[in-house]
C-alpha cells in the first residue's frame, strides 16, 4: 500500500510561499530604499544648486563692481522657491577672496560650497612698468608686459603687451608681438600701492613678523630664508675696505651683523621691515618680504624644492638693489621671485667710496675709488657680474639700470605666480576677475 505524499506537497507549497514572501519583501524594501536614496540625492542636488546660486550672485556683483567685496562681508540670506542661501566673504593667505555659500532647503537639508576669486596681480606680468619701455633687438621677454607709457619693441614679447600709450615695433607686429598687443589701456596708479603696503604692515604686526625702524649704529636688517623659516639680523656695517693681501681682512661687501632671532614663515606669509633690508636664501613656503626702505639682493633667492608650487614676493617702497661690487655676489645671480619697486627701480649699485690701505700713511684712504669714478669694472677686485637671471616677475616705477652691473639680463616668467601669487601681492582691480577654485566643502 503506497503512502500519501500530501504532507510533502504542503511543505513545498509553504516553503515556496515563504521564499516568494521574502522576495517580495526584499523588492519592496529595495524600492523604498531607492526612493529614499533618490529623495536624498535630489535634496543634495537642490541644496547644491542653491549654494551655487549664492556663489554666482556674489561673483556677478564683484564683476559689476570690483570694490564690492571690500565692503560686503555677507550677502544674504536670500530666499528662493526651495530654500535660501547665504554667502560670507573672507581672504586666503595669498590675498584671494574666499566665498563660502551655504544652501539650505525648506526641510533643513543643506550643502556648503567654497570658491576663491581674485583679480589679476602685478605678479601676472614678467615686466610691469610705470614708465615707457624700449626693448632692443635680440631681447626676448617670456610673458606678459605692461607699461603706463609706451612700449617700443624691437625684440620679442611672447605674452600680451599692454601700454597706456602706444605699442610700436621694429620689424612687424607679428614678429615683435606674437602674443598680441593693446594700446591705450587703463593706466595703473603706482602711488595707490602704498595702501597695499600699509595692509601688509598691519598683517605682519599681527603675526609677529614686523620689524621696527632701527637707530644708529644699525643701518638695516638682514633676512636669510631657509625653507619655511628665516633668520633675522641687524646690520651695523657694510665693509668697503678692500682686503689686504696675506691678511684676514673681510671681503668687500661683508655685513657686520648681530642676531635678532629665527622666525617661522607665518600662515599669513608676510614679513615687513620698517628699514632697509638685505634678503637672500631659499624658501619652502609662500612668503612676501616687504620693506619701507630699500631692499638689497646680494645673493641667490630660489625655491628649496624646484618642483614646489610655492612663490615668493619681494616688495620695496624704494629700490631693489643688486650690489654687484660685493665679493660675495654670485657670478650668475638667480632670482626666483616676483619683485616690485613701488617707488623706485631695479638697480645695479655702483660701489661707494671703496678704501684701500695706504702703506705709507698706515691708514685706509679712498685712493682706489672715488664716488665720481665713471667705471668700477676695470678692476679685477670689483668685476662686473656675468648675468642676472630672473625667473618670476618684475615691476618698477622708474626704468631699471642693470647694464652697469650685469653683462646679461634674462627675464623669464614663472607660471606659478599666475596660479599662486605671493601672499597679499598687489591686485589689479581693473583687470578681469578670475575664479581659481569652486568645490563643495565638507567641513
C-alpha positions as CSV (number, residue, x, y, z in Angstrom):
1,X,0.0,0.0,0.0
2,X,1.5,3.4,-1.1
3,X,1.8,6.2,1.5
4,X,0.1,9.6,0.8
5,X,2.5,12.4,-0.3
6,X,0.1,15.3,0.5
7,X,2.2,16.4,3.5
8,X,5.2,16.8,1.4
9,X,3.3,18.8,-1.2
10,X,2.0,21.1,1.6
11,X,5.6,21.6,2.9
12,X,6.8,22.5,-0.6
13,X,4.0,25.0,-1.1
14,X,4.7,26.6,2.3
15,X,8.4,26.8,1.5
16,X,7.8,28.4,-1.8
17,X,5.3,30.8,-0.3
18,X,7.9,31.8,2.3
19,X,10.5,32.4,-0.4
20,X,8.2,34.4,-2.5
21,X,7.2,36.4,0.6
22,X,10.9,37.2,1.3
23,X,11.5,38.1,-2.3
24,X,8.5,40.4,-2.4
25,X,9.5,42.0,0.9
26,X,13.1,42.5,-0.3
27,X,11.8,44.1,-3.5
28,X,9.6,46.4,-1.5
29,X,12.5,47.3,0.8
30,X,14.8,47.9,-2.2
31,X,12.1,50.1,-3.8
32,X,11.6,52.0,-0.6
33,X,15.4,52.4,-0.1
34,X,15.8,53.6,-3.7
35,X,13.0,56.1,-3.2
36,X,14.7,57.3,0.0
37,X,18.1,57.5,-1.7
38,X,16.6,59.2,-4.7
39,X,15.0,61.7,-2.5
40,X,18.3,62.3,-0.6
41,X,20.2,62.7,-3.9
42,X,17.5,65.1,-5.1
43,X,17.7,67.1,-1.9
44,X,21.5,67.2,-2.1
45,X,21.4,68.4,-5.7
46,X,18.8,71.0,-4.9
47,X,20.8,72.3,-1.9
48,X,23.9,72.3,-4.0
49,X,22.2,74.3,-6.7
50,X,21.0,76.8,-4.1
51,X,24.6,77.2,-2.7
52,X,25.9,77.6,-6.3
53,X,23.3,80.3,-6.9
54,X,24.8,82.2,-4.0
55,X,28.3,82.0,-5.4
56,X,27.1,83.0,-8.8
57,X,25.3,86.0,-7.4
58,X,28.3,87.2,-5.4
59,X,30.7,86.8,-8.4
60,X,28.3,88.7,-10.6
61,X,28.2,91.6,-8.1
62,X,32.0,91.7,-7.9
63,X,32.3,91.6,-11.7
64,X,29.9,94.6,-11.9
65,X,31.7,96.5,-9.1
66,X,35.2,95.4,-8.4
67,X,35.2,97.1,-4.9
68,X,32.0,95.2,-3.8
69,X,33.8,92.5,-1.9
70,X,35.7,95.1,0.2
71,X,32.6,96.4,1.9
72,X,30.2,93.4,1.8
73,X,31.4,90.6,4.0
74,X,28.0,88.9,3.9
75,X,25.3,88.6,1.2
76,X,22.0,87.1,2.3
77,X,20.2,85.2,3.4
78,X,18.4,85.2,0.1
79,X,15.1,83.3,-0.1
80,X,14.4,81.0,-3.1
81,X,11.4,78.8,-4.0
82,X,13.1,75.8,-2.4
83,X,15.1,77.3,0.4
84,X,17.7,80.0,0.9
85,X,21.4,80.8,0.6
86,X,23.9,82.9,2.4
87,X,27.4,83.9,1.2
88,X,30.2,85.1,3.5
89,X,33.5,86.6,2.4
90,X,37.0,86.1,3.8
91,X,40.5,86.0,2.5
92,X,43.2,83.4,1.8
93,X,46.8,84.0,2.7
94,X,47.6,84.8,-0.9
95,X,45.1,87.6,-0.9
96,X,42.4,85.8,-2.9
97,X,38.8,86.3,-1.9
98,X,37.3,83.2,-0.3
99,X,33.5,82.9,-0.7
100,X,31.6,80.4,1.4
101,X,27.9,79.8,0.4
102,X,25.5,77.7,2.4
103,X,22.4,76.5,0.6
104,X,19.5,75.3,2.9
105,X,16.3,73.6,1.7
106,X,13.0,74.3,3.3
107,X,13.2,70.9,5.0
108,X,16.6,71.8,6.6
109,X,18.9,69.8,4.2
110,X,22.0,71.9,3.4
111,X,25.3,71.9,1.5
112,X,28.2,74.3,1.5
113,X,30.2,75.5,-1.5
114,X,33.5,77.4,-1.4
115,X,35.1,79.3,-4.2
116,X,38.2,81.5,-4.4
117,X,38.1,84.5,-6.7
118,X,40.7,87.2,-7.3
119,X,41.7,89.9,-9.7
120,X,45.0,89.7,-11.6
121,X,48.0,90.7,-9.6
122,X,51.1,92.5,-10.6
123,X,52.8,89.1,-10.4
124,X,50.9,88.1,-13.5
125,X,53.5,90.1,-15.6
126,X,57.1,89.4,-16.4
127,X,57.6,93.1,-16.7
128,X,55.2,95.8,-15.2
129,X,56.3,99.4,-15.5
130,X,55.2,102.9,-14.8
131,X,57.4,104.5,-17.5
132,X,57.7,103.9,-21.2
133,X,59.8,100.9,-22.3
134,X,62.2,100.4,-25.1
135,X,63.0,96.7,-25.8
136,X,66.1,96.2,-28.0
137,X,66.8,93.8,-30.9
138,X,67.6,90.3,-29.7
139,X,65.8,90.6,-26.4
140,X,63.0,88.1,-25.6
141,X,60.6,88.6,-22.7
142,X,58.7,85.4,-21.9
143,X,55.4,86.5,-20.5
144,X,53.0,89.5,-20.3
145,X,54.3,93.1,-20.3
146,X,52.6,96.3,-19.1
147,X,53.6,99.9,-19.2
148,X,51.7,103.1,-18.2
149,X,53.7,104.7,-21.0
150,X,54.7,103.5,-24.5
151,X,56.2,100.2,-25.5
152,X,58.8,100.4,-28.3
153,X,59.6,96.8,-29.1
154,X,62.3,95.6,-31.5
155,X,62.7,92.3,-29.6
156,X,60.0,89.6,-28.8
157,X,57.3,89.7,-26.2
158,X,55.7,86.3,-26.1
159,X,52.7,87.3,-23.9
160,X,50.2,90.1,-24.3
161,X,51.8,93.5,-24.3
162,X,49.6,96.4,-22.9
163,X,50.5,100.0,-23.0
164,X,48.7,103.1,-21.6
165,X,50.2,104.9,-24.6
166,X,51.1,103.1,-27.8
167,X,52.8,99.9,-28.8
168,X,55.2,100.2,-31.7
169,X,57.6,97.7,-33.3
170,X,60.7,97.3,-35.2
171,X,60.2,94.5,-37.8
172,X,56.4,93.9,-37.6
173,X,53.7,93.4,-35.0
174,X,53.6,89.7,-35.8
175,X,57.3,89.3,-35.2
176,X,57.7,91.5,-32.2
177,X,54.3,90.9,-30.6
178,X,53.5,87.2,-31.2
179,X,51.4,87.3,-28.0
180,X,49.4,90.3,-29.2
181,X,49.3,93.9,-28.0
182,X,46.9,96.6,-26.8
183,X,47.4,100.3,-26.9
184,X,45.6,102.9,-24.8
185,X,44.7,100.5,-21.9
186,X,43.7,101.8,-18.5
187,X,46.7,103.1,-16.5
188,X,47.7,101.8,-13.1
189,X,48.3,104.2,-10.2
190,X,51.6,103.1,-8.5
191,X,51.0,105.6,-5.6
192,X,48.0,103.6,-4.6
193,X,50.2,100.6,-3.9
194,X,51.1,102.3,-0.6
195,X,47.7,101.2,0.7
196,X,48.7,97.6,0.0
197,X,52.0,98.1,1.9
198,X,50.1,99.6,4.9
199,X,47.8,96.5,4.9
200,X,50.9,94.2,4.8
201,X,52.4,96.1,7.7
202,X,49.3,95.5,9.8
203,X,49.2,91.9,8.8
204,X,52.9,91.4,9.7
205,X,52.3,93.1,13.1
206,X,49.5,90.7,13.9
207,X,51.6,87.7,13.0
208,X,54.8,88.8,14.9
209,X,56.8,89.3,11.7
210,X,57.0,93.2,11.8
211,X,60.4,94.7,12.4
212,X,60.5,98.3,13.6
213,X,62.8,101.1,12.4
214,X,66.4,100.9,13.7
215,X,68.5,103.5,15.3
216,X,72.2,104.2,14.9
217,X,74.6,102.4,14.6
218,X,72.3,100.0,12.9
219,X,71.7,100.6,9.2
220,X,69.1,97.9,8.4
221,X,68.2,94.2,8.7
222,X,69.4,91.1,7.1
223,X,67.0,88.2,6.3
224,X,68.3,84.8,5.4
225,X,65.5,82.4,4.3
226,X,65.9,78.7,4.8
227,X,62.9,76.6,3.8
228,X,59.9,77.5,5.9
229,X,61.8,79.8,8.3
230,X,64.1,82.8,8.3
231,X,66.9,84.1,10.4
232,X,66.9,87.8,11.1
233,X,69.9,90.0,11.9
234,X,70.6,93.7,12.5
235,X,73.2,95.2,10.1
236,X,75.7,97.7,11.5
237,X,78.2,98.0,8.7
238,X,78.9,97.0,5.1
239,X,82.6,96.6,4.6
240,X,84.0,98.8,1.8
241,X,87.7,98.4,2.7
242,X,89.5,96.4,0.0
243,X,91.1,93.4,1.8
244,X,94.9,93.5,2.0
245,X,97.0,90.6,0.7
246,X,98.0,87.9,3.2
247,X,95.6,89.2,5.9
248,X,92.3,88.1,7.3
249,X,90.6,91.3,6.3
250,X,86.9,90.7,5.4
251,X,85.9,90.8,1.7
252,X,84.2,93.7,0.1
253,X,80.5,93.9,0.9
254,X,80.7,91.7,4.0
255,X,78.0,92.6,6.5
256,X,78.6,93.2,10.2
257,X,75.5,91.8,12.0
258,X,74.0,90.9,15.3
259,X,71.4,88.1,15.6
260,X,67.8,89.1,16.2
261,X,66.3,85.6,16.0
262,X,64.6,83.0,13.9
263,X,61.1,83.3,12.7
264,X,58.8,80.7,11.0
265,X,57.0,81.9,7.9
266,X,53.5,82.7,9.3
267,X,50.2,81.5,7.9
268,X,49.7,85.0,6.5
269,X,53.1,84.7,4.8
270,X,54.2,88.4,5.2
271,X,57.5,89.8,6.7
272,X,57.6,93.6,7.0
273,X,60.8,95.5,7.7
274,X,60.4,99.2,8.5
275,X,64.0,99.8,7.4
276,X,66.5,98.8,4.7
277,X,66.9,95.0,4.4
278,X,69.3,92.6,2.8
279,X,67.5,89.4,1.6
280,X,68.8,86.1,0.4
281,X,68.3,82.3,0.7
282,X,65.8,79.6,-0.3
283,X,62.1,79.3,0.6
284,X,59.7,76.4,1.0
285,X,56.5,78.4,1.9
286,X,54.5,81.2,0.3
287,X,56.2,84.3,1.5
288,X,56.2,88.1,0.8
289,X,59.1,90.2,2.1
290,X,58.3,94.0,2.3
291,X,60.5,97.0,3.2
292,X,59.6,100.6,3.7
293,X,63.1,101.5,2.5
294,X,65.5,99.8,0.0
295,X,65.9,96.1,-0.5
296,X,69.4,94.7,-1.2
297,X,69.6,91.4,-3.1
298,X,73.2,90.2,-2.6
299,X,72.8,86.5,-3.2
300,X,70.5,83.9,-4.8
301,X,66.8,83.7,-3.9
302,X,65.5,80.3,-5.0
303,X,63.0,77.6,-4.2
304,X,64.1,75.0,-1.7
305,X,62.3,72.3,-3.8
306,X,62.3,73.2,-7.6
307,X,59.1,71.2,-8.0
308,X,57.2,73.0,-5.3
309,X,54.3,75.3,-6.1
310,X,55.1,78.0,-3.5
311,X,56.1,81.5,-4.5
312,X,58.0,84.5,-3.1
313,X,57.3,88.2,-3.4
314,X,59.9,90.9,-2.8
315,X,58.4,94.4,-2.4
316,X,60.3,97.7,-1.8
317,X,58.8,101.1,-1.2
318,X,62.1,102.4,-2.6
319,X,64.6,100.4,-4.8
320,X,65.5,96.8,-5.3
321,X,69.3,96.9,-5.4
322,X,71.8,94.4,-6.7
323,X,75.1,95.4,-5.0
324,X,77.3,93.7,-7.6
325,X,80.5,95.1,-6.0
326,X,80.1,92.7,-3.1
327,X,82.7,90.0,-3.5
328,X,80.1,87.5,-2.1
329,X,77.8,88.2,-5.0
330,X,77.4,85.1,-7.3
331,X,78.8,85.5,-10.8
332,X,75.4,84.4,-12.2
333,X,72.6,85.6,-9.9
334,X,69.4,83.5,-9.7
335,X,66.2,85.3,-8.6
336,X,63.1,83.2,-8.4
337,X,60.5,85.7,-7.2
338,X,58.1,88.4,-8.1
339,X,59.8,91.7,-7.5
340,X,58.2,95.2,-7.1
341,X,59.9,98.5,-6.6
342,X,56.9,100.6,-5.8
343,X,58.6,104.0,-5.8
344,X,61.9,103.2,-7.4
345,X,63.6,100.7,-9.7
346,X,65.8,97.6,-10.1
347,X,69.3,99.0,-9.8
348,X,72.8,97.6,-10.1
349,X,74.6,99.6,-7.4
350,X,78.0,101.1,-8.1
351,X,80.2,100.7,-5.1
352,X,80.5,103.6,-2.7
353,X,83.9,105.1,-1.9
354,X,85.9,101.9,-1.6
355,X,89.1,102.3,0.5
356,X,92.5,100.8,0.1
357,X,95.1,100.5,2.8
358,X,97.9,103.1,2.3
359,X,101.2,101.5,3.4
360,X,102.8,104.9,3.6
361,X,100.3,106.7,5.8
362,X,99.2,103.4,7.5
363,X,95.6,104.4,7.0
364,X,92.6,103.4,4.9
365,X,92.1,106.0,2.2
366,X,89.9,106.3,-0.9
367,X,92.9,106.1,-3.3
368,X,91.4,103.2,-5.1
369,X,87.9,104.6,-6.0
370,X,86.2,107.8,-5.6
371,X,82.4,108.5,-5.6
372,X,82.8,110.2,-9.0
373,X,84.6,107.3,-10.8
374,X,82.9,106.6,-14.1
375,X,83.6,102.9,-14.1
376,X,84.5,100.4,-11.5
377,X,84.5,97.3,-13.7
378,X,88.1,97.8,-14.9
379,X,89.4,96.4,-11.6
380,X,89.6,92.7,-11.1
381,X,88.7,93.0,-7.4
382,X,85.4,94.7,-8.3
383,X,84.3,92.9,-11.5
384,X,81.0,93.2,-13.4
385,X,78.9,90.1,-12.7
386,X,78.2,87.8,-15.7
387,X,74.4,87.6,-15.5
388,X,71.2,88.3,-13.7
389,X,68.6,85.6,-14.2
390,X,65.1,86.3,-13.1
391,X,62.5,83.5,-13.2
392,X,59.5,85.4,-12.0
393,X,58.1,88.9,-12.5
394,X,59.5,92.4,-12.2
395,X,57.6,95.7,-11.6
396,X,59.1,99.1,-11.0
397,X,58.2,102.8,-11.0
398,X,61.4,104.0,-12.7
399,X,63.2,102.3,-15.6
400,X,65.8,99.9,-14.4
401,X,69.6,100.4,-14.6
402,X,71.2,97.0,-14.6
403,X,73.5,97.1,-17.5
404,X,76.4,98.6,-15.4
405,X,76.4,95.5,-13.2
406,X,75.4,92.6,-15.4
407,X,76.5,91.9,-18.9
408,X,73.4,89.7,-19.4
409,X,69.9,90.2,-18.0
410,X,67.5,87.3,-18.6
411,X,63.8,87.6,-17.6
412,X,61.5,84.6,-17.7
413,X,58.0,84.4,-16.3
414,X,57.3,81.8,-13.6
415,X,53.8,80.4,-14.2
416,X,53.5,79.5,-10.5
417,X,52.8,83.2,-9.9
418,X,49.7,83.1,-12.1
419,X,48.0,80.3,-10.1
420,X,49.5,81.1,-6.7
421,X,50.6,84.7,-6.3
422,X,52.7,85.6,-3.3
423,X,50.8,86.5,-0.1
424,X,48.9,89.8,-0.4
425,X,50.7,90.8,-3.6
426,X,49.0,93.9,-5.1
427,X,46.0,93.2,-7.2
428,X,44.9,95.0,-10.4
429,X,41.3,95.6,-9.7
430,X,40.7,96.9,-13.2
431,X,41.5,93.5,-14.6
432,X,39.3,90.5,-15.4
433,X,38.0,88.6,-12.4
434,X,39.4,85.1,-12.0
435,X,37.7,82.1,-10.3
436,X,40.6,79.9,-9.1
437,X,38.6,77.2,-7.2
438,X,35.0,76.1,-6.8
439,X,34.2,73.0,-4.8
440,X,31.9,71.6,-2.1
441,X,33.1,72.0,1.4
442,X,32.9,69.0,3.8
443,X,33.7,70.9,7.0
